[in-house]
């Protein structure tokens, strides 16, 4: 009985080592980001900028700030999938290439998805608890986004 | 023997009829009549057929209602209305909406290419109206 347990343990350990060879390409880029959301809004309060960086940019931009465990399979696969989906949906790096109405929609959607807790996703937060947004942070995101959207509308 | 088969089929038929009567497709929706959004009739017909089952106050689909609720449209801020119109036109064009699962139950809710073009043109015009205000 003890022997079977040991064999299973070895198999598990072996597979863990083996899957480490299936690496994912890191989402990092040195390219300049002239259309970037935070660059366009460099006058945004610093703490709000940090909120966007910690809670949104890891999946919705071309640069992910990887925690150490993000490089260990199978976490690396899960995180890679999150980033793929996130960039596919929208990229903060491309914000300024959008038209006026799309920018207004972008700003409105930011507030909406953080308010209804669909972003950051629950399963993402399990791996990145520091990306969770407090009620105060959500409020400042929404206040700021709405002011900007109205500014755009009046432009 | 024939009688037994017939007798066993009847309740099934009755059940099917019952289910058919309950399905949203055959229920006359009072929703669209209550919504006075001032939108053209041809657009309203499409929205009622393909969207209102989930995106109005009467819907039991909380997630869908939370994302877009036509019953609350007048209460949306101008920027939200623009965002939603942009979203409506985008998701319909990309065929993300109506969802596949819904279309399995209600295939006639699928938009034709002409209908998609109509919705897009209408949504663009509505957005422009709001941008000029």
Interface residues (C-beta under 8 A of the other chain):
Chain A: X100 X101 X102 X104 X105 X107 X108 X109 X112 X116 X146 X149 X150 X153
Chain B: X66 X67 X77 X78 X79 X80 X82 X83 X86 X87 X127 X130 X131
